[in-house]
Amino acid sequence: MHKKLFIPGPVDVPDDVLKRMATPMIGHRTKDASDLQRDISKKLMQVMYTKNQIMLSTSSGSGLMEGAVRSCTRKRAAVFSIGAFGDRWYKMAISNGVAADKFSSEWGQPTTPQMVDEALSSGQYDLITITHNETSTGIMNPIESISDVIRKYPEVIFCLDTVSSMGGTKIEVDKLGVDICITSTQKCLGLPPGMAICSISQKSIEAAKQVPHRGLYFDLLEMYECIQKKDHQYPSTPSLSHMFALDYQLDKILEEGLGNRFTRHLEMANYVRAWAKEKFDLFADENYASHTLTTIKNTRDILVSDLNKKLGEHGYTISNGYGNLKEKTFRIAHMAETRLDDIKILLSLIDKLLGL
């Protein structure tokens, strides 16, 4: 029995989108492939509110995160962490021999503009990484106020992880001054895992030209130059199956209307938060609570694994806490094609199973 997923990725994918993955292959060096990749880029520019070049990678989002910090750090990176995936970005830098410092917030708290200003004012850093939406803690960073600070340092390359938020909340890449904005397919965009996406500014390209050892597969400069010279072709063989589905799903997203989609995600978030505060408690500071998933403090000391087993018998699954928060929290995602009615059914079932 398929279990309906309320976990922070992968998400349930509608049958019509899955069927697009079975589209017969075409040559990846053909004009048809170029046309497909160009059309996808145009649609993603709308979703991401950018005029910057879009690049696609047959990888998880981590691939482009690693590519960004390795390709564009000339001097030193300032990595800001609000949970597990900020920590991961720092590990990527260090593993690649990139000089970096990590600036961590207490789990459940955001990165503050003051933290960013203090770090960048030192003049040590020419690249900064920010996690927009952290799935381990349920925090969504105050990106508008953070971007206002980063704008004061025009030499700094601004990298933003929107893996679990792009397509679920409005992120105006160009207005925010983001140089490299990274996301992937398996969360709010509502596709299977396996493809990462980024927008990249000309400033980032010029920075990459100054970095001698950018790696190969995730060399953002090589990707960019290949797209420019070969009409939206890529250096390595891309996942055309993902591209067929992505092209189709983007049409559905734009047909729904970006404003409608963002409102739907926020309505689900508000409903889950209200339930969590009544029956348990929120782990994240509510002023910075995510619009795409909610991390709930396990104030009743329930066995989340037992709850999930019972939910599974009814065809549902949620997520336990991440890492050190495994039994201290549990997580309910509300993203992609999930609807408010789906959330209401899930929470009613949890109430019944727990006798709440």
Secondary structure as UniProt FT lines:
FT   STRAND          4..5
FT   HELIX           15..20
FT   TURN            21..22
FT   TURN            28..29
FT   HELIX           31..48
FT   STRAND          53..57
FT   HELIX           61..72
FT   STRAND          77..81
FT   HELIX           84..95
FT   TURN            96..97
FT   STRAND          100..104
FT   TURN            107..108
FT   HELIX           113..120
FT   TURN            121..122
FT   STRAND          127..131
FT   STRAND          133..134
FT   TURN            135..138
FT   STRAND          139..140
FT   HELIX           143..150
FT   TURN            151..152
FT   TURN            154..155
FT   STRAND          157..161
FT   TURN            163..165
FT   TURN            167..168
FT   HELIX           173..176
FT   STRAND          180..184
FT   TURN            185..186
FT   TURN            188..189
FT   STRAND          196..200
FT   HELIX           202..208
FT   TURN            209..210
FT   TURN            217..218
FT   HELIX           220..229
FT   TURN            230..231
FT   HELIX           240..256
FT   HELIX           258..279
FT   STRAND          281..282
FT   HELIX           286..288
FT   STRAND          293..297
FT   TURN            299..300
FT   HELIX           304..313
FT   TURN            314..315
FT   STRAND          316..317
FT   STRAND          319..320
FT   HELIX           323..325
FT   TURN            326..328
FT   STRAND          329..333
FT   TURN            336..337
FT   HELIX           340..354
//
